[in-house]
């Protein structure tokens, strides 16, 4: 004790107020300069007598914080995980220094300091990244490796860490037994965070609930717009529910969450208090401004939260609530075809939800529908690999929950079969689609909407296989059926009309393609609807394409540029419709002899399409072919031949030797002497 160390007078008196004696002595400038370190000051009860389980106070009842000396001859350094306590003790955020994750280089140096010279820095770098650059986690990992050396190394620890959630939890819960840390301190990152979680739960249970629901999102860009409705969902209290009964799930399943639905019931001030507390403990961070606010969490914090929920028997309940919440938010936005940006913000969380299949049947239904909606969104956005995975998982869940012949299951299967064609599995795609279509016709009849949807998927598959006559035949059957069901002047009929025009373009039936696209544009002019923006732009872009092929270049240029600007405004530069508009603009410029301008645009389109839908997509290979043609026109013959050679190789692998596009690229390469 300080009193004993400096031999304070009166310290041995039975009624001595030791904290006051020490405070007075330290405040006396005659006693020299001093530094006091309050390490791991994480419990407000210890300092402010807030009434919690950790509350302590001297005999006079004054809070311990009152005895901290305030004098110019000394300094107090406080380390704490509680930002609120830090602010309370310093009185000014300018006196606070937030210690975030380490820089990557510093993190590797910390690991090296604990372990000695590192044999492989690549593995060390990957490990500190996996540990989110958190010093305590890195030190803990080093302690584990040291204790088991030489049978354990950085590489072996990293391999174990990657094994799965259970293994990561065991590693992060390891106590290294470092005597220097003091008898009451833990060097386990899980134990440390668990103490924080318990303090938060005792201080504000709503903040603990918010943290719990946030832990199931993808750790980056967690949207506030979805979190606020979660408050109403969680209002029943986390302690009394293990996941809800079927009635609760059914009610939420049919309930569309809107940002303004509950009005004052959202209690923005309480939400902000919850967020502030979680930020004070450095468990979350904030990004964005205004309505676009997002939050982020370390992946290790999420893992620790799951472990904490599991220990309290609440992991299943919160996981199921999260799935229902996300499904409701995503499906509400899916109904608006022009809210693609909002769906884009939610899509990473939908992808992460693949690993979160709930146990209950009702929550399982929400999960299956969420994956289906996410898969369809990914398909439209050209994320074919993601779409395949989501729809495959959704299909399996639908078969288990609803049965193989249920309408929802069959629609999901048709969509999955369509994607199989986009990811280079055309034979399997046709087999699954034909079998599904036979089942649909047998159960619902050939005129049912589901039958027409499956036929549309098959027609699309034929189109991309270069089987244009078969695609046209199916398209005409679908069009006639839709005219009978909905009438010729209907939006559903117009979508089929636009798709049929696409086939006519590939067949060089330009007048028919022009008529169909013009007909569609006239319909949308008579029936304006924001939800038709993508269809309107598609029709304009294809009509511009037709005009280009007809040699009406100035008309084509004006129309394609107008469509491009509209698409940029409506969807952004990376949207598939925008990239298609850019491709047509480039084709028009090339036809006008403006090869340099065409080449620049085609380079951008190709690079963007390499990212999405991917380097081996037939859409990307189309851009590769076009760019090679532009380079050849510019006289860059070597580059053109090299690029076309790559295009031919990939088209043979993806489309097959007999595909018309493979033949076209091969013929040009041969003509160039390649």
KAQUIDA-V437355 format. One record per residue. RES is the residue in one small letter. PSI is psi in degrees with one decimal (none if undefined). NEAR is the number of other C-alpha atoms within 12 Angstrom. Layout:
res = (RES | RES)
psi = (PSI | PSI)
near = (NEAR | NEAR)
//
This chain:
res = (x | x | x | x | x | x | x | x | x | x | x | x | x | x | x | x | x | x | x | x | x | x | x | x | x | x | x | x | x | x | x | x | x | x | x | x | x | x | x | x | x | x | x | x | x | x | x | x | x | x | x | x | x | x | x | x | x | x | x | x | x | x | x | x | x | x | x | x | x | x | x | x | x | x | x | x | x | x | x | x | x | x | x | x | x | x | x | x | x | x | x | x | x | x | x | x | x | x | x | x | x | x | x | x | x | x | x | x | x | x | x | x | x | x | x | x | x | x | x | x | x | x | x | x | x | x | x | x | x | x | x | x | x | x | x | x | x | x | x | x | x | x | x | x | x | x | x | x | x | x | x | x | x | x | x | x | x | x | x | x | x | x | x | x | x | x | x | x | x | x | x | x | x | x | x | x | x | x | x | x | x | x | x | x | x | x | x | x | x | x | x | x | x | x | x | x | x | x | x | x | x | x | x | x | x | x | x | x | x | x | x | x | x | x | x | x | x | x | x | x | x | x | x | x | x | x | x | x | x | x | x | x | x | x | x | x | x | x | x | x | x | x | x | x | x | x | x | x | x | x | x | x | x | x | x | x | x | x | x | x | x | x | x | x | x | x | x | x | x | x | x | x | x | x | x | x | x | x | x | x | x | x | x | x | x | x | x | x | x | x | x | x | x | x | x | x | x | x | x | x | x | x | x | x | x | x | x | x | x | x | x | x | x | x | x | x | x | x | x | x | x | x | x | x | x | x | x | x | x | x | x | x | x | x | x | x | x | x | x | x | x | x | x | x | x | x | x | x | x | x | x | x | x | x | x | x | x | x | x | x | x | x | x | x | x | x | x | x | x | x | x | x | x | x | x | x | x | x | x | x | x | x | x | x | x | x | x | x | x | x | x | x | x | x | x | x | x | x | x | x | x | x | x | x | x | x | x | x | x | x | x | x | x | x | x | x | x | x | x | x | x | x | x | x | x | x | x | x | x | x | x | x | x | x | x | x | x | x | x | x | x | x | x | x | x | x | x | x | x | x | x | x | x | x | x | x | x | x | x | x | x | x | x | x | x | x | x | x | x | x | x | x | x | x | x | x | x | x | x | x | x | x | x | x | x | x | x | x | x | x | x | x | x | x | x | x | x | x | x | x | x | x | x | x | x | x | x | x | x | x | x | x | x | x | x | x | x | x | x | x | x | x | x | x | x | x | x | x | x | x | x | x | x | x | x | x | x | x | x | x | x | x | x | x | x | x | x | x | x | x | x | x | x | x | x | x | x | x | x | x | x | x | x | x | x | x | x | x | x | x | x | x | x | x | x | x | x | x | x | x | x | x | x | x | x | x | x | x | x | x | x | x | x | x | x | x | x | x | x | x | x | x | x | x | x | x | x | x | x | x | x | x | x | x | x | x | x | x | x | x | x | x | x | x | x | x | x | x | x | x | x | x | x | x | x | x | x | x | x | x | x | x | x | x | x | x | x | x | x | x | x | x | x | x | x | x | x | x | x | x | x | x | x | x | x | x | x | x | x | x | x | x | x | x)
psi = (149.9 | -42.6 | -39.0 | -38.2 | -35.4 | 7.0 | 53.4 | 135.4 | 135.5 | 2.1 | -25.4 | 0.3 | 136.7 | -34.4 | 16.4 | 137.5 | 89.0 | -46.7 | -38.7 | -40.5 | -46.2 | -44.2 | -43.3 | -41.5 | -43.3 | -28.3 | -11.3 | 112.5 | -20.6 | -16.8 | 4.9 | -178.5 | 152.6 | 160.9 | 130.1 | 133.5 | 119.3 | 95.2 | 141.4 | 45.0 | 79.3 | -7.2 | 111.4 | -29.4 | -34.3 | -35.6 | -24.7 | 8.0 | 50.0 | -2.9 | 2.9 | -176.5 | -22.5 | 8.3 | 131.0 | 155.5 | 149.5 | 173.8 | -26.1 | -0.2 | -6.7 | 144.0 | 149.4 | -31.8 | -28.1 | -22.2 | -3.8 | 121.1 | 139.7 | 89.9 | 157.0 | -14.9 | 6.3 | 166.4 | 145.8 | 125.5 | 120.7 | 127.9 | 130.6 | 152.5 | -7.6 | 102.9 | -31.1 | -41.8 | -39.5 | -43.7 | -39.4 | -37.6 | -31.7 | -28.8 | 1.3 | 124.8 | -19.6 | -17.1 | 6.6 | 140.0 | 112.9 | 121.9 | 102.4 | -163.9 | 155.3 | 158.8 | 149.1 | -43.1 | -40.9 | -36.4 | -42.0 | -39.2 | -39.0 | -45.3 | -41.9 | -36.6 | -36.9 | -31.7 | -16.1 | -173.9 | 134.4 | 132.2 | -41.7 | 111.2 | -25.6 | -45.6 | -39.1 | -42.9 | -43.6 | -36.4 | -46.8 | -30.5 | -43.7 | -28.0 | 15.2 | 22.2 | 27.1 | 121.1 | -44.9 | -40.7 | -38.2 | -44.0 | -39.3 | -43.0 | -41.3 | -41.1 | -40.8 | -45.9 | -43.1 | -44.1 | -29.6 | 3.6 | 146.1 | 7.2 | -14.3 | 143.0 | 176.0 | -43.4 | -41.8 | -39.9 | -44.2 | -42.7 | -41.7 | -40.8 | -32.2 | -9.6 | -40.9 | 176.8 | -45.7 | -42.4 | -40.5 | -40.6 | -41.8 | -41.9 | -41.3 | -16.9 | 0.6 | 132.8 | 121.7 | -16.6 | 37.2 | 112.3 | -25.9 | -17.6 | -10.4 | 151.2 | -29.9 | -2.1 | 148.0 | 140.3 | 13.4 | 124.3 | -33.6 | -43.8 | -42.6 | -47.4 | -35.4 | -39.5 | -40.3 | -42.5 | -43.4 | -38.6 | -40.7 | -42.7 | -39.0 | -30.1 | -46.2 | 99.7 | -30.2 | -34.7 | -37.7 | -39.5 | -42.2 | -44.5 | -41.4 | -44.6 | -34.1 | -26.5 | -15.2 | -11.1 | 161.9 | 138.3 | -18.7 | 144.8 | 53.6 | 119.1 | 130.4 | -35.4 | -24.4 | -31.9 | -39.2 | -44.3 | -23.7 | -24.3 | -40.2 | -38.0 | -33.8 | -1.2 | -16.3 | -15.3 | 130.8 | -23.3 | -22.6 | -0.9 | 136.6 | 18.8 | -9.4 | 152.0 | -179.4 | -33.4 | -43.8 | -44.0 | -43.9 | -40.1 | -42.5 | -30.8 | -38.0 | 10.5 | 123.3 | 118.5 | 127.6 | 149.5 | -30.8 | 12.3 | -43.3 | -3.8 | -126.2 | -18.5 | -20.7 | -24.3 | 69.3 | -37.7 | -37.7 | -38.4 | -44.4 | -35.5 | -40.2 | -45.9 | -43.7 | -40.8 | -43.3 | -34.6 | -37.4 | -35.0 | 5.9 | 32.3 | -23.8 | 161.6 | 163.9 | 141.6 | 163.4 | 173.7 | 155.8 | -136.3 | -15.7 | 18.6 | 137.6 | 163.9 | 158.9 | 152.1 | 150.2 | 141.6 | -34.4 | -33.5 | -40.8 | -45.6 | -42.5 | -37.0 | -42.1 | -43.7 | -40.8 | -44.1 | -40.6 | -40.6 | -24.9 | 2.9 | 25.4 | 2.0 | -43.7 | -43.2 | -47.4 | -34.3 | -43.0 | -37.0 | -41.6 | -46.1 | -45.1 | -40.2 | -48.7 | -38.9 | -42.9 | -43.7 | -42.6 | -42.4 | -34.3 | -38.2 | -24.9 | -25.8 | -24.7 | 106.8 | -20.3 | 4.3 | 34.6 | -32.2 | -39.9 | -40.2 | -34.8 | -38.8 | -32.3 | -17.4 | -41.5 | -32.6 | -32.2 | -44.0 | -41.3 | -27.9 | -11.0 | -34.0 | 5.8 | 41.7 | 125.0 | 164.9 | -37.7 | 153.5 | -45.6 | -44.0 | -31.5 | -36.0 | -44.8 | -40.1 | -46.2 | -41.8 | -34.0 | -46.1 | -37.4 | -49.6 | -41.9 | -39.1 | -40.6 | -38.7 | -44.9 | -36.9 | -48.0 | -35.1 | -2.6 | 14.4 | 74.2 | -37.7 | -44.7 | -41.5 | -41.2 | -44.7 | -47.2 | -45.7 | -33.2 | -46.6 | -40.6 | -40.6 | -46.1 | -41.1 | -41.1 | -41.8 | -39.2 | -37.4 | -42.0 | -21.8 | 157.5 | -30.3 | 5.3 | 151.3 | -45.2 | -40.4 | -44.4 | -36.7 | -41.2 | -40.1 | -40.5 | -43.4 | -40.2 | -41.8 | -38.2 | -43.8 | -33.8 | -36.4 | -32.7 | -21.5 | 21.3 | 26.0 | 59.0 | -35.6 | -47.4 | -38.2 | -46.8 | -41.2 | -47.4 | -41.6 | -41.8 | -42.6 | -40.5 | -42.6 | -39.3 | -43.1 | -42.3 | -45.5 | -40.7 | -35.8 | -34.2 | -14.3 | 156.5 | -15.3 | -3.6 | 149.6 | -36.5 | -36.7 | -42.8 | -35.4 | -46.4 | -38.6 | -38.0 | -40.7 | -40.4 | -39.7 | -39.4 | -40.5 | -45.5 | -40.6 | -48.6 | -14.9 | -2.2 | 14.1 | 70.7 | -32.2 | -42.7 | -38.6 | -42.0 | -44.2 | -45.8 | -41.0 | -40.4 | -39.4 | -42.7 | -42.8 | -44.6 | -40.1 | -40.9 | -35.3 | -39.2 | -36.4 | -43.8 | -17.7 | 159.2 | -27.2 | 66.5 | 148.2 | -37.5 | -42.6 | -36.0 | -36.0 | -43.4 | -36.8 | -44.3 | -41.1 | -36.8 | -37.6 | -35.4 | -41.9 | -40.4 | -34.3 | -44.1 | -24.7 | 3.3 | 27.6 | 72.7 | -37.3 | -42.1 | -41.2 | -39.8 | -44.3 | -43.4 | -43.6 | -40.0 | -39.4 | -43.4 | -44.0 | -36.9 | -38.9 | -48.3 | -26.4 | -37.2 | -27.9 | 68.6 | 136.9 | 124.3 | -28.8 | -9.5 | 6.6 | -44.4 | -39.5 | -40.7 | -47.3 | -38.7 | -43.9 | -41.2 | -43.8 | -41.9 | -34.1 | -38.9 | -38.9 | -44.7 | -46.4 | -37.5 | -47.3 | -26.1 | -6.4 | 9.2 | 69.4 | -39.0 | -40.9 | -43.9 | -40.2 | -47.8 | -44.2 | -41.2 | -38.6 | -39.9 | -43.8 | -38.8 | -47.3 | -40.6 | -41.9 | -38.9 | -43.2 | -43.1 | -39.8 | -20.1 | 167.9 | -27.6 | 0.3 | 143.8 | -37.1 | -40.8 | -42.9 | -34.8 | -40.6 | -42.2 | -39.8 | -39.6 | -40.0 | -45.1 | -38.9 | -40.0 | -47.1 | -40.0 | -43.6 | -24.6 | -0.3 | 10.4 | 68.8 | -36.6 | -46.2 | -41.7 | -41.3 | -43.6 | -44.3 | -42.1 | -32.6 | -46.6 | -44.0 | -44.2 | -45.4 | -41.2 | -38.7 | -24.7 | -33.6 | -43.9 | 115.9 | -8.4 | 161.3 | -24.9 | 8.0 | 146.4 | -28.2 | -43.1 | -39.1 | -29.7 | -43.2 | -37.0 | -43.5 | -48.0 | -40.3 | -40.3 | -38.9 | -42.2 | -42.8 | -38.6 | -40.1 | -28.1 | -3.4 | 7.9 | 66.7 | -38.4 | -47.3 | -41.0 | -45.6 | -40.8 | -44.5 | -41.5 | -35.2 | -42.9 | -41.7 | -45.2 | -45.1 | -46.9 | -35.8 | -35.1 | -40.6 | -40.2 | -45.4 | -26.2 | 159.4 | -31.7 | -1.9 | 139.0 | -35.6 | -37.0 | -42.5 | -40.5 | -47.2 | -40.4 | -40.4 | -42.3 | -41.8 | -41.4 | -39.0 | -33.8 | -1.2 | 20.4 | none)
near = (12 | 18 | 22 | 14 | 10 | 15 | 15 | 24 | 17 | 18 | 22 | 14 | 11 | 9 | 14 | 18 | 25 | 28 | 29 | 29 | 29 | 29 | 26 | 23 | 31 | 31 | 24 | 19 | 17 | 14 | 18 | 15 | 17 | 22 | 18 | 20 | 15 | 20 | 18 | 26 | 28 | 32 | 37 | 35 | 23 | 25 | 29 | 27 | 21 | 22 | 17 | 19 | 15 | 18 | 20 | 22 | 25 | 23 | 15 | 16 | 18 | 21 | 23 | 29 | 32 | 22 | 27 | 31 | 27 | 22 | 22 | 17 | 19 | 23 | 21 | 25 | 21 | 27 | 25 | 30 | 34 | 34 | 35 | 30 | 31 | 34 | 24 | 22 | 31 | 23 | 13 | 14 | 16 | 10 | 17 | 24 | 17 | 22 | 19 | 21 | 24 | 23 | 18 | 26 | 19 | 20 | 33 | 36 | 25 | 30 | 42 | 29 | 17 | 24 | 28 | 19 | 15 | 21 | 15 | 18 | 20 | 17 | 22 | 36 | 29 | 26 | 34 | 39 | 29 | 28 | 37 | 29 | 32 | 32 | 29 | 36 | 42 | 44 | 36 | 37 | 46 | 43 | 35 | 34 | 30 | 25 | 20 | 17 | 16 | 14 | 13 | 20 | 28 | 38 | 27 | 22 | 35 | 30 | 20 | 24 | 26 | 19 | 15 | 15 | 20 | 18 | 19 | 30 | 30 | 25 | 36 | 40 | 30 | 28 | 28 | 28 | 20 | 21 | 13 | 11 | 18 | 12 | 10 | 14 | 21 | 28 | 33 | 32 | 36 | 31 | 29 | 32 | 35 | 31 | 25 | 38 | 40 | 28 | 27 | 37 | 27 | 22 | 26 | 23 | 28 | 35 | 39 | 38 | 44 | 47 | 51 | 45 | 42 | 46 | 40 | 46 | 46 | 33 | 31 | 28 | 29 | 37 | 39 | 32 | 33 | 43 | 41 | 42 | 37 | 39 | 39 | 30 | 39 | 36 | 22 | 20 | 24 | 33 | 22 | 15 | 22 | 25 | 34 | 31 | 18 | 17 | 14 | 22 | 30 | 19 | 19 | 32 | 31 | 20 | 21 | 25 | 31 | 23 | 26 | 16 | 15 | 18 | 14 | 16 | 19 | 25 | 19 | 22 | 13 | 20 | 30 | 22 | 22 | 32 | 35 | 27 | 34 | 40 | 30 | 31 | 40 | 32 | 42 | 34 | 29 | 26 | 19 | 16 | 11 | 11 | 14 | 18 | 22 | 29 | 33 | 31 | 35 | 34 | 28 | 35 | 40 | 34 | 39 | 39 | 41 | 36 | 32 | 33 | 31 | 21 | 14 | 23 | 19 | 28 | 33 | 32 | 37 | 43 | 39 | 41 | 52 | 46 | 48 | 49 | 44 | 53 | 41 | 40 | 42 | 44 | 38 | 27 | 32 | 32 | 19 | 21 | 27 | 25 | 26 | 33 | 24 | 26 | 38 | 29 | 30 | 41 | 40 | 30 | 34 | 47 | 40 | 28 | 38 | 34 | 23 | 35 | 33 | 27 | 24 | 25 | 24 | 32 | 40 | 39 | 38 | 44 | 47 | 41 | 41 | 47 | 47 | 44 | 40 | 48 | 45 | 41 | 43 | 36 | 32 | 28 | 34 | 34 | 36 | 39 | 31 | 35 | 40 | 37 | 32 | 40 | 45 | 32 | 34 | 44 | 39 | 30 | 35 | 33 | 25 | 19 | 25 | 24 | 17 | 24 | 26 | 23 | 28 | 29 | 33 | 39 | 40 | 44 | 46 | 47 | 47 | 48 | 46 | 46 | 44 | 36 | 37 | 40 | 34 | 30 | 27 | 29 | 23 | 21 | 34 | 33 | 22 | 30 | 37 | 28 | 23 | 36 | 38 | 22 | 26 | 32 | 24 | 16 | 19 | 20 | 16 | 24 | 26 | 24 | 26 | 33 | 33 | 34 | 38 | 40 | 43 | 41 | 40 | 42 | 41 | 39 | 42 | 32 | 37 | 40 | 35 | 28 | 24 | 30 | 21 | 24 | 32 | 35 | 23 | 31 | 38 | 27 | 26 | 38 | 36 | 24 | 27 | 32 | 23 | 18 | 19 | 19 | 15 | 22 | 25 | 24 | 31 | 30 | 34 | 36 | 36 | 40 | 42 | 40 | 35 | 42 | 41 | 37 | 39 | 32 | 31 | 28 | 23 | 18 | 21 | 28 | 19 | 23 | 34 | 33 | 25 | 33 | 39 | 30 | 29 | 38 | 32 | 20 | 27 | 31 | 20 | 15 | 18 | 16 | 17 | 18 | 21 | 28 | 32 | 37 | 34 | 37 | 41 | 38 | 42 | 46 | 46 | 45 | 42 | 42 | 45 | 40 | 33 | 31 | 29 | 22 | 20 | 20 | 29 | 21 | 25 | 34 | 36 | 25 | 31 | 39 | 32 | 24 | 37 | 36 | 23 | 26 | 31 | 24 | 20 | 27 | 29 | 22 | 23 | 32 | 35 | 37 | 38 | 36 | 42 | 41 | 43 | 44 | 43 | 42 | 43 | 41 | 44 | 40 | 33 | 34 | 30 | 24 | 17 | 22 | 28 | 25 | 26 | 33 | 37 | 26 | 31 | 38 | 29 | 26 | 41 | 38 | 23 | 28 | 36 | 25 | 23 | 29 | 34 | 26 | 29 | 31 | 34 | 38 | 37 | 36 | 37 | 38 | 42 | 43 | 42 | 38 | 42 | 39 | 40 | 37 | 30 | 27 | 26 | 22 | 17 | 20 | 24 | 20 | 23 | 30 | 32 | 24 | 34 | 40 | 30 | 28 | 39 | 36 | 25 | 29 | 36 | 25 | 22 | 32 | 37 | 24 | 20 | 18 | 24 | 24 | 35 | 32 | 23 | 24 | 38 | 30 | 19 | 26 | 29 | 15 | 15 | 24 | 15 | 20)
//
